[in-house]
Structure formats: structure tokens, C-alpha cells
């Protein structure tokens, strides 16, 4: 839970500004970052409108972002990738990677943006059961590859697949929970507290997302451990 709260804070403070600029620069997706949140939280109707009013920036946000500002946003986004990498290393009891592997965090960040973009595109291109299956398949592939890439190929592919599957199962469950709980909560909080109430609900959802991302990787490690798949997987010396 401690890491999940850190995950939510980093997303809101470091990753969200970068995603807002990237989404505003995309001419194909008019909803931008707000549409990504609406899709992830499975919102609709009044709750989706309230969220869009808070997180939809004007188109001039791209022109008003300086080169230095863009570089700082990218650096902050890479820092978020480093936090996720460190959590995966702790799950698999691996030493922290050297500083010169920061390029892996940058590549993973770009892949994350592409993954979020693909999820929104499936929302508009495909519907129903086919959309759900495509979304789950893309998610499993991303989290499967993401763990392998951030860990520097130190863990075998087959050992990381259960964690990727567990992560997507958790995200599907979080999506259903969000539809039942957060959809009406956003509207009531917006009426009671204004924009800050909406942000608090989004932060709560991000804590749940962080819990699922890290908890899924941990569940995959525990599954492999209980099934005896880690017997041939050497661990680094301790101490």
C-alpha cells in the first residue's frame, strides 16, 4: 500500500503533466488525457463530463510549453519509470540496476504512452466483447514485456507471464469497482468540493491502480515460487 500511494502521487505529479502535453499534441484524439482517464475508470455520462472539465487543457498548452519545460516533463516521467523499475526489482529480489540503464526507463515510458493510446483507440474502433478481449491481450503483452525489459532480462519470460496476467485481472476488477463506486462519487464530490473533489477521487483510483500493478507482479512471483518454478532461477547473493 505504501508503494501504491507513491505510485499514485508520482503519476499525478510527474506523469500526468507529460501525458496532458502529449495528448494535447495528438490531433486524432480530441479528448486527450481526460479521455484516457475516463476510459481507464470506465466512466460515462455526468461523471465523465465532470472529469473532462478538470483535466481537459486548452489546445494552446502545446504552444505554451517551452523546450526546457518539455525536457523537465520527460525527466519527471523517466523518474516515474525508475520507481516502477525499483518496485519490480524488490519483488524479484534483484539488486538495483546501474544508473546508465536509465535508457530502459525512457523506452518503457514511451511504450506506456503508446499502450495508453492504443487502449483509447480500441474504445472508438471496437466495442463490446471484442474490445474487452483486445484490451486485455494488449495489457498482458505490455506488462509482460515491461517487467522483462525494466529488469534487464534478468528474469525469464515464462516466470513473468503469471504476474502480467494477474495485473490485468486486477485492472479489470478495478475497472468494475470504479464503475460501481467512483462513477457516482465523482459527481457528488464535484458538487460538494469542486475540482479538488474530482482530483481526490482520481487519486484514490490511481492508488488502486498502483496496488494492482505492484500486487500483480508480487502475485506472479508468489505463484512461481509456490509452483517450484524458481528452483532453477538463481538469486543474487545477499548482504
Beta strands, then each sheet from edge to edge (+ up, - down):
end
